[in-house]
Amino acid sequence: MQLPTRVFIVADTDAEARKLVQTFDQSPGFAVSGFGRADHLLQVRNDVDVILVHSRELGRIPALSQATVRILYLVQGEPGTLRLDRASAVLGQDASPAQIRAATAALAAGLHVESLSATALHNDGGADFTLQEALTDREIGVLNLIAEGLTNPEIARRLGISRNTVKFHVSSIIAKLGAASRTDAVTLGMKRGLIIV
């Protein structure tokens, strides 16, 4: 069984942090390990997979520069001067819960979101962002089987792999495409020419 992605949330206020906790509460595959206010964060949690940071003043969080885990920043406007390493990603503060979960899953899987500004969120219905890592041949195959309407168990039988492996591929596809669901992944896959009709 695949372990859930452990998320720690940092925000300017407790209310903002609790709102972000709700983004993950009802979503399988995620577990919120805790949250804290940005100005009270004394040490970084390294026992989590992703730290989600929602702060208007990112400079007030010096401890995050010492983090060894991946960091997803929610920023207002353009990322601008925010310096990212390969373990970080940026979303606009107006990102949907589905986009936040997809980016979190992508980071936890070791992918790198090149950049995603608030402007980019509004292009193409807000669901398109660029990842450095393209879909693998296996993932393209799984995406095509999803487009045919097959369920995870049916895909597992067809490909001779376990259901957990299919579930991992589906999660990876959704994260890489920035999709909100399997259906959304198929729609985006068709737009990008990944679905063989």
Accessible surface in RSA format (square Angstrom, percent):
REM  Atomic radii and reference values for relative SASA: ProtOr
REM  Chains: A
REM  Algorithm: Lee & Richards
REM  Probe-radius: 1.40
REM  Slices: 20
REM RES _ NUM      All-atoms   Total-Side   Main-Chain    Non-polar    All polar
REM                ABS   REL    ABS   REL    ABS   REL    ABS   REL    ABS   REL
RES MET A   1   208.99 108.2 148.79  98.5  60.20 143.3 113.21  96.3  95.78 126.9
RES GLN A   2    93.61  52.3  68.33  49.9  25.28  60.2  39.42  83.9  54.19  41.1
RES LEU A   3   152.78  85.1 137.64  98.5  15.14  38.1 137.91  96.9  14.87  40.0
RES PRO A   4    56.65  41.3  51.17  46.6   5.48  19.9  52.55  43.4   4.10  25.5
RES THR A   5    22.26  15.8  19.63  19.9   2.62   6.3   2.25   3.0  20.01  30.3
RES ARG A   6    98.50  41.4  98.50  50.2   0.00   0.0  35.27  48.2  63.23  38.3
RES VAL A   7     0.00   0.0   0.00   0.0   0.00   0.0   0.00   0.0   0.00   0.0
RES PHE A   8    13.48   6.7  13.48   8.3   0.00   0.0  13.48   8.2   0.00   0.0
RES ILE A   9     0.00   0.0   0.00   0.0   0.00   0.0   0.00   0.0   0.00   0.0
RES VAL A  10     0.15   0.1   0.15   0.1   0.00   0.0   0.15   0.1   0.00   0.0
RES ALA A  11     0.00   0.0   0.00   0.0   0.00   0.0   0.00   0.0   0.00   0.0
RES ASP A  12    18.38  12.9  10.54  10.5   7.84  18.5   8.05  18.9  10.33  10.3
RES THR A  13    56.30  40.0  55.97  56.7   0.34   0.8  54.32  73.0   1.98   3.0
RES ASP A  14    57.04  40.0  54.70  54.4   2.33   5.5  11.57  27.2  45.46  45.3
RES ALA A  15    72.96  67.1  60.70  93.7  12.26  27.9  65.23  91.9   7.73  20.5
RES GLU A  16    39.33  22.6  36.00  27.2   3.33   7.9  24.73  47.8  14.60  11.9
RES ALA A  17     0.00   0.0   0.00   0.0   0.00   0.0   0.00   0.0   0.00   0.0
RES ARG A  18   130.81  54.9 129.85  66.2   0.96   2.3  50.06  68.4  80.74  48.9
RES LYS A  19   152.35  74.3 147.72  90.6   4.63  11.0  93.12  83.8  59.23  63.1
RES LEU A  20    14.30   8.0  14.30  10.2   0.00   0.0  14.30  10.0   0.00   0.0
RES VAL A  21    23.25  15.3  23.25  21.0   0.00   0.0  23.25  20.2   0.00   0.0
RES GLN A  22   126.47  70.7 112.65  82.3  13.82  32.9  32.71  69.6  93.76  71.1
RES THR A  23    14.49  10.3   7.86   8.0   6.64  15.8   4.91   6.6   9.58  14.5
RES PHE A  24     2.60   1.3   0.20   0.1   2.40   6.3   0.26   0.2   2.35   6.7
RES ASP A  25    84.63  59.3  54.54  54.3  30.09  71.2  12.98  30.6  71.65  71.5
RES GLN A  26   165.46  92.5 138.47 101.2  27.00  64.3  63.84 135.9 101.62  77.1
RES SER A  27    19.07  16.1  12.99  17.3   6.08  14.0   7.37  15.7  11.70  16.4
RES PRO A  28   123.65  90.1  98.21  89.5  25.44  92.5 110.43  91.2  13.21  82.1
RES GLY A  29    41.69  51.4   0.00   N/A  41.69  51.4  26.91  73.8  14.78  33.1
RES PHE A  30    34.70  17.4  17.77  11.0  16.92  44.0  17.77  10.8  16.92  48.4
RES ALA A  31    39.38  36.2  32.61  50.3   6.78  15.4  39.38  55.5   0.00   0.0
RES VAL A  32    42.88  28.2  11.91  10.8  30.96  74.6  11.91  10.4  30.96  84.0
RES SER A  33    43.70  36.9  13.22  17.6  30.48  70.2  15.68  33.4  28.01  39.2
RES GLY A  34    20.64  25.4   0.00   N/A  20.64  25.4  20.64  56.6   0.00   0.0
RES PHE A  35    76.19  38.1  52.08  32.3  24.12  62.8  52.08  31.6  24.12  69.0
RES GLY A  36    17.46  21.5   0.00   N/A  17.46  21.5  17.46  47.9   0.00   0.0
RES ARG A  37    74.42  31.2  71.00  36.2   3.42   8.2   7.34  10.0  67.08  40.7
RES ALA A  38     3.02   2.8   0.00   0.0   3.02   6.9   0.00   0.0   3.02   8.0
RES ASP A  39    75.96  53.2  45.32  45.1  30.64  72.5  25.98  61.1  49.99  49.9
RES HIS A  40   113.84  62.2  98.44  68.4  15.39  39.4  64.73  66.7  49.11  57.1
RES LEU A  41    30.60  17.0  11.87   8.5  18.74  47.1  14.58  10.2  16.03  43.1
RES LEU A  42   163.63  91.1 134.88  96.5  28.74  72.3 137.14  96.3  26.49  71.3
RES GLN A  43   138.33  77.4 131.48  96.1   6.85  16.3  40.92  87.1  97.41  73.9
RES VAL A  44    20.20  13.3   4.31   3.9  15.89  38.3   4.85   4.2  15.36  41.6
RES ARG A  45    75.78  31.8  72.25  36.8   3.53   8.4  29.05  39.7  46.72  28.3
RES ASN A  46    81.05  55.9  55.33  53.5  25.72  61.9  22.73  54.7  58.32  56.4
RES ASP A  47    78.90  55.3  67.59  67.3  11.31  26.7  44.51 104.8  34.39  34.3
RES VAL A  48     4.44   2.9   0.05   0.0   4.39  10.6   0.05   0.0   4.39  11.9
RES ASP A  49    43.92  30.8  35.33  35.2   8.59  20.3  10.24  24.1  33.68  33.6
RES VAL A  50     0.00   0.0   0.00   0.0   0.00   0.0   0.00   0.0   0.00   0.0
RES ILE A  51     1.23   0.7   1.23   0.9   0.00   0.0   1.23   0.9   0.00   0.0
RES LEU A  52     0.00   0.0   0.00   0.0   0.00   0.0   0.00   0.0   0.00   0.0
RES VAL A  53     0.00   0.0   0.00   0.0   0.00   0.0   0.00   0.0   0.00   0.0
RES HIS A  54    24.88  13.6  24.88  17.3   0.00   0.0  11.83  12.2  13.05  15.2
RES SER A  55     2.82   2.4   0.00   0.0   2.82   6.5   0.00   0.0   2.82   4.0
RES ARG A  56   133.63  56.1 101.74  51.9  31.89  75.9  50.79  69.4  82.85  50.2
RES GLU A  57    97.31  55.9  91.53  69.2   5.78  13.8  33.93  65.6  63.39  51.8
RES LEU A  58    40.70  22.7  27.37  19.6  13.33  33.5  27.63  19.4  13.07  35.2
RES GLY A  59    76.43  94.3   0.00   N/A  76.43  94.3  46.51 127.6  29.91  67.0
RES ARG A  60    97.20  40.8  79.41  40.5  17.79  42.4  45.99  62.8  51.22  31.0
RES ILE A  61     9.73   5.5   1.90   1.4   7.83  18.9   3.43   2.5   6.31  17.1
RES PRO A  62    99.27  72.4  87.67  79.9  11.60  42.2  98.13  81.0   1.15   7.1
RES ALA A  63    14.22  13.1  11.68  18.0   2.54   5.8  14.19  20.0   0.03   0.1
RES LEU A  64     9.12   5.1   5.07   3.6   4.06  10.2   5.17   3.6   3.95  10.6
RES SER A  65   102.75  86.8  59.19  79.0  43.56 100.3  56.21 119.7  46.53  65.2
RES GLN A  66   137.04  76.6 115.86  84.7  21.19  50.4  45.36  96.5  91.69  69.5
RES ALA A  67    22.29  20.5   0.15   0.2  22.14  50.4   0.15   0.2  22.14  58.6
RES THR A  68   114.55  81.5  76.25  77.3  38.31  91.3  74.87 100.6  39.68  60.0
RES VAL A  69    17.83  11.7   9.46   8.6   8.37  20.2  14.22  12.4   3.61   9.8
RES ARG A  70    69.42  29.1  69.37  35.4   0.05   0.1   8.62  11.8  60.80  36.8
RES ILE A  71     9.75   5.6   9.75   7.3   0.00   0.0   9.75   7.0   0.00   0.0
RES LEU A  72     0.00   0.0   0.00   0.0   0.00   0.0   0.00   0.0   0.00   0.0
RES TYR A  73    24.68  11.5  24.68  14.0   0.00   0.0   4.28   3.2  20.40  25.1
RES LEU A  74     1.97   1.1   1.97   1.4   0.00   0.0   1.97   1.4   0.00   0.0
RES VAL A  75    10.47   6.9   9.88   8.9   0.59   1.4  10.47   9.1   0.00   0.0
RES GLN A  76   132.05  73.8 110.69  80.9  21.36  50.9  34.16  72.7  97.89  74.2
RES GLY A  77    35.34  43.6   0.00   N/A  35.34  43.6  31.66  86.9   3.68   8.2
RES GLU A  78   105.61  60.6  86.57  65.5  19.04  45.3  57.31 110.8  48.30  39.4
RES PRO A  79    30.74  22.4  22.12  20.2   8.63  31.4  22.43  18.5   8.32  51.7
RES GLY A  80    65.33  80.6   0.00   N/A  65.33  80.6  36.49 100.1  28.83  64.6
RES THR A  81   135.13  96.1 113.56 115.1  21.56  51.4  89.68 120.5  45.45  68.7
RES LEU A  82    40.92  22.8  22.23  15.9  18.70  47.0  27.35  19.2  13.57  36.5
RES ARG A  83   225.13  94.5 198.89 101.4  26.24  62.5  75.71 103.5 149.42  90.6
RES LEU A  84    57.23  31.9  21.08  15.1  36.15  90.9  22.70  15.9  34.53  92.9
RES ASP A  85    91.23  63.9  79.01  78.6  12.22  28.9  46.16 108.6  45.07  44.9
RES ARG A  86   157.02  65.9 152.03  77.5   4.99  11.9  80.09 109.5  76.93  46.6
RES ALA A  87    30.94  28.4  29.70  45.8   1.24   2.8  29.87  42.1   1.07   2.8
RES SER A  88     5.61   4.7   5.61   7.5   0.00   0.0   0.00   0.0   5.61   7.9
RES ALA A  89     0.25   0.2   0.25   0.4   0.00   0.0   0.25   0.4   0.00   0.0
RES VAL A  90     0.46   0.3   0.40   0.4   0.06   0.1   0.40   0.3   0.06   0.2
RES LEU A  91     0.24   0.1   0.24   0.2   0.00   0.0   0.24   0.2   0.00   0.0
RES GLY A  92     0.00   0.0   0.00   N/A   0.00   0.0   0.00   0.0   0.00   0.0
RES GLN A  93    48.47  27.1  26.43  19.3  22.04  52.5  13.03  27.7  35.44  26.9
RES ASP A  94    82.25  57.6  48.36  48.1  33.89  80.1  48.61 114.4  33.64  33.5
RES ALA A  95    11.11  10.2   0.00   0.0  11.11  25.3   0.01   0.0  11.11  29.4
RES SER A  96    45.50  38.4  40.00  53.4   5.50  12.7  40.45  86.1   5.05   7.1
RES PRO A  97    71.43  52.1  71.43  65.1   0.00   0.0  71.43  59.0   0.00   0.0
RES ALA A  98    21.27  19.6  17.26  26.6   4.01   9.1  18.49  26.0   2.78   7.4
RES GLN A  99    19.64  11.0  19.02  13.9   0.62   1.5   8.18  17.4  11.47   8.7
RES ILE A 100     7.53   4.3   7.53   5.6   0.00   0.0   7.53   5.4   0.00   0.0
RES ARG A 101    63.59  26.7  63.11  32.2   0.48   1.1   8.39  11.5  55.20  33.5
RES ALA A 102     5.56   5.1   0.78   1.2   4.78  10.9   5.13   7.2   0.43   1.1
RES ALA A 103     0.14   0.1   0.14   0.2   0.00   0.0   0.14   0.2   0.00   0.0
RES THR A 104     0.00   0.0   0.00   0.0   0.00   0.0   0.00   0.0   0.00   0.0
RES ALA A 105    25.25  23.2  21.33  32.9   3.92   8.9  22.16  31.2   3.09   8.2
RES ALA A 106     0.00   0.0   0.00   0.0   0.00   0.0   0.00   0.0   0.00   0.0
RES LEU A 107     0.00   0.0   0.00   0.0   0.00   0.0   0.00   0.0   0.00   0.0
RES ALA A 108    38.35  35.3   8.58  13.2  29.77  67.7  10.13  14.3  28.22  74.8
RES ALA A 109    52.48  48.3  13.28  20.5  39.20  89.2  25.59  36.0  26.89  71.2
RES GLY A 110    37.88  46.7   0.00   N/A  37.88  46.7  13.72  37.6  24.17  54.1
RES LEU A 111     6.87   3.8   5.69   4.1   1.18   3.0   6.86   4.8   0.02   0.0
RES HIS A 112    22.19  12.1  20.20  14.0   1.99   5.1   6.63   6.8  15.56  18.1
RES VAL A 113     0.49   0.3   0.46   0.4   0.03   0.1   0.46   0.4   0.03   0.1
RES GLU A 114    83.50  47.9  74.41  56.3   9.08  21.6  28.43  55.0  55.07  45.0
RES SER A 115    63.54  53.7  55.77  74.4   7.77  17.9  24.04  51.2  39.50  55.3
RES LEU A 116     1.77   1.0   1.41   1.0   0.36   0.9   1.77   1.2   0.00   0.0
RES SER A 117    15.07  12.7  14.11  18.8   0.96   2.2   6.33  13.5   8.74  12.2
RES ALA A 118    18.99  17.5  18.95  29.2   0.05   0.1  18.99  26.7   0.00   0.0
RES THR A 119    81.51  58.0  76.22  77.3   5.29  12.6  60.68  81.5  20.83  31.5
RES ALA A 120    29.24  26.9  27.72  42.8   1.53   3.5  28.39  40.0   0.85   2.3
RES LEU A 121     8.19   4.6   5.10   3.6   3.09   7.8   5.55   3.9   2.64   7.1
RES HIS A 122   128.96  70.5 104.28  72.5  24.68  63.1  76.12  78.4  52.84  61.5
RES ASN A 123    86.55  59.7  82.24  79.5   4.32  10.4  27.60  66.4  58.95  57.0
RES ASP A 124    70.66  49.5  41.99  41.8  28.67  67.8  30.61  72.0  40.05  39.9
RES GLY A 125    80.21  98.9   0.00   N/A  80.21  98.9  44.03 120.8  36.18  81.0
RES GLY A 126    10.87  13.4   0.00   N/A  10.87  13.4   9.04  24.8   1.83   4.1
RES ALA A 127    21.45  19.7  20.95  32.3   0.49   1.1  21.45  30.2   0.00   0.0
RES ASP A 128    55.21  38.7  47.05  46.8   8.16  19.3   4.59  10.8  50.63  50.5
RES PHE A 129    10.69   5.3   1.74   1.1   8.95  23.3   8.33   5.0   2.36   6.8
RES THR A 130    91.03  64.7  84.55  85.7   6.48  15.4  53.62  72.0  37.41  56.6
RES LEU A 131    23.48  13.1   3.98   2.8  19.51  49.0   3.98   2.8  19.51  52.5
RES GLN A 132    94.97  53.1  58.80  43.0  36.17  86.1  29.23  62.2  65.75  49.9
RES GLU A 133    79.51  45.6  72.42  54.8   7.09  16.9  31.61  61.2  47.90  39.1
RES ALA A 134    80.88  74.4  62.03  95.7  18.84  42.9  71.70 101.0   9.18  24.3
RES LEU A 135    20.98  11.7   4.95   3.5  16.03  40.3   4.95   3.5  16.03  43.1
RES THR A 136    63.81  45.4  55.92  56.7   7.89  18.8  61.60  82.7   2.20   3.3
RES ASP A 137   128.49  90.0 115.36 114.8  13.12  31.0  39.05  91.9  89.43  89.2
RES ARG A 138   101.98  42.8  92.77  47.3   9.21  21.9  33.00  45.1  68.98  41.8
RES GLU A 139     7.44   4.3   7.44   5.6   0.00   0.0   0.07   0.1   7.37   6.0
RES ILE A 140    46.28  26.3  46.28  34.5   0.00   0.0  46.28  33.3   0.00   0.0
RES GLY A 141    29.68  36.6   0.00   N/A  29.68  36.6  28.41  78.0   1.27   2.8
RES VAL A 142     0.00   0.0   0.00   0.0   0.00   0.0   0.00   0.0   0.00   0.0
RES LEU A 143     0.00   0.0   0.00   0.0   0.00   0.0   0.00   0.0   0.00   0.0
RES ASN A 144    18.83  13.0  17.95  17.3   0.88   2.1  15.84  38.1   2.99   2.9
RES LEU A 145    15.04   8.4  15.04  10.8   0.00   0.0  15.04  10.6   0.00   0.0
RES ILE A 146    13.60   7.7   6.56   4.9   7.04  17.0   6.56   4.7   7.04  19.1
RES ALA A 147    40.08  36.9   8.61  13.3  31.47  71.6  10.14  14.3  29.94  79.3
RES GLU A 148   110.96  63.7  73.53  55.6  37.42  89.1  41.72  80.7  69.23  56.5
RES GLY A 149    59.08  72.9   0.00   N/A  59.08  72.9  33.95  93.2  25.13  56.3
RES LEU A 150    25.96  14.5  23.25  16.6   2.71   6.8  23.64  16.6   2.31   6.2
RES THR A 151    70.02  49.8  66.99  67.9   3.03   7.2  66.01  88.7   4.01   6.1
RES ASN A 152    36.59  25.2  34.21  33.1   2.39   5.8  10.62  25.6  25.97  25.1
RES PRO A 153    39.60  28.9  39.06  35.6   0.54   2.0  39.17  32.3   0.43   2.7
RES GLU A 154    69.21  39.7  65.77  49.8   3.45   8.2  15.86  30.7  53.35  43.6
RES ILE A 155     0.00   0.0   0.00   0.0   0.00   0.0   0.00   0.0   0.00   0.0
RES ALA A 156     6.95   6.4   5.99   9.2   0.96   2.2   6.16   8.7   0.79   2.1
RES ARG A 157   165.64  69.5 138.84  70.8  26.80  63.8  81.42 111.3  84.22  51.0
RES ARG A 158   140.60  59.0 106.06  54.1  34.55  82.3  47.71  65.2  92.89  56.3
RES LEU A 159    51.56  28.7  29.40  21.0  22.16  55.7  34.42  24.2  17.14  46.1
RES GLY A 160    68.99  85.1   0.00   N/A  68.99  85.1  37.06 101.7  31.94  71.5
RES ILE A 161    42.07  23.9  24.48  18.2  17.58  42.4  33.60  24.2   8.46  23.0
RES SER A 162    61.48  51.9  46.28  61.8  15.20  35.0  50.89 108.4  10.58  14.8
RES ARG A 163   147.18  61.8 141.64  72.2   5.54  13.2  46.68  63.8 100.50  60.9
RES ASN A 164    77.69  53.6  73.98  71.5   3.71   8.9  18.57  44.7  59.13  57.1
RES THR A 165    52.00  37.0  47.68  48.3   4.33  10.3  27.57  37.0  24.44  36.9
RES VAL A 166     0.00   0.0   0.00   0.0   0.00   0.0   0.00   0.0   0.00   0.0
RES LYS A 167   101.04  49.3 100.85  61.9   0.20   0.5  56.47  50.8  44.58  47.5
RES PHE A 168    93.67  46.9  93.61  58.0   0.06   0.2  93.61  56.8   0.06   0.2
RES HIS A 169    27.14  14.8  27.14  18.9   0.00   0.0  22.27  23.0   4.87   5.7
RES VAL A 170    10.08   6.6  10.08   9.1   0.00   0.0  10.08   8.8   0.00   0.0
RES SER A 171    48.84  41.3  43.04  57.4   5.80  13.4  24.19  51.5  24.65  34.5
RES SER A 172     8.23   7.0   4.83   6.4   3.40   7.8   2.91   6.2   5.32   7.5
RES ILE A 173     0.35   0.2   0.35   0.3   0.00   0.0   0.35   0.3   0.00   0.0
RES ILE A 174    37.49  21.3  37.49  27.9   0.00   0.0  37.49  27.0   0.00   0.0
RES ALA A 175     1.27   1.2   1.10   1.7   0.16   0.4   1.27   1.8   0.00   0.0
RES LYS A 176    11.17   5.4   6.43   3.9   4.74  11.3   4.64   4.2   6.53   7.0
RES LEU A 177     4.50   2.5   4.50   3.2   0.00   0.0   4.50   3.2   0.00   0.0
RES GLY A 178     2.57   3.2   0.00   N/A   2.57   3.2   0.00   0.0   2.57   5.8
RES ALA A 179     1.52   1.4   0.00   0.0   1.52   3.5   0.31   0.4   1.21   3.2
RES ALA A 180    63.38  58.3  35.87  55.4  27.50  62.6  37.28  52.5  26.10  69.1
RES SER A 181    50.34  42.5  44.52  59.4   5.82  13.4  41.07  87.5   9.26  13.0
RES ARG A 182    74.42  31.2  71.57  36.5   2.85   6.8  48.88  66.8  25.54  15.5
RES THR A 183   103.50  73.6  98.89 100.3   4.60  11.0  68.08  91.4  35.42  53.5
RES ASP A 184    35.13  24.6  31.00  30.9   4.13   9.8  14.16  33.3  20.97  20.9
RES ALA A 185     0.42   0.4   0.42   0.6   0.00   0.0   0.42   0.6   0.00   0.0
RES VAL A 186    24.37  16.0  24.37  22.1   0.00   0.0  24.37  21.2   0.00   0.0
RES THR A 187    61.87  44.0  59.75  60.6   2.12   5.1  41.58  55.8  20.29  30.7
RES LEU A 188     3.48   1.9   3.48   2.5   0.00   0.0   3.48   2.4   0.00   0.0
RES GLY A 189     0.00   0.0   0.00   N/A   0.00   0.0   0.00   0.0   0.00   0.0
RES MET A 190   107.74  55.8  86.88  57.5  20.86  49.7  68.97  58.6  38.78  51.4
RES LYS A 191   127.62  62.3  86.77  53.2  40.85  97.3  72.42  65.2  55.20  58.8
RES ARG A 192    90.20  37.9  59.23  30.2  30.97  73.7  46.82  64.0  43.38  26.3
RES GLY A 193    62.70  77.3   0.00   N/A  62.70  77.3  32.18  88.3  30.52  68.4
RES LEU A 194    41.94  23.4  38.11  27.3   3.83   9.6  40.80  28.7   1.14   3.1
RES ILE A 195    21.09  12.0   8.09   6.0  13.01  31.4   8.09   5.8  13.01  35.3
RES ILE A 196   147.43  83.9 124.33  92.6  23.09  55.7 128.08  92.2  19.35  52.5
RES VAL A 197   162.35 106.8  98.24  88.9  64.11 154.5 123.94 107.7  38.42 104.2
END  Absolute sums over single chains surface
CHAIN  1 A    10132.7       7708.8       2423.9       5522.3       4610.4
END  Absolute sums over all chains
TOTAL         10132.7       7708.8       2423.9       5522.3       4610.4
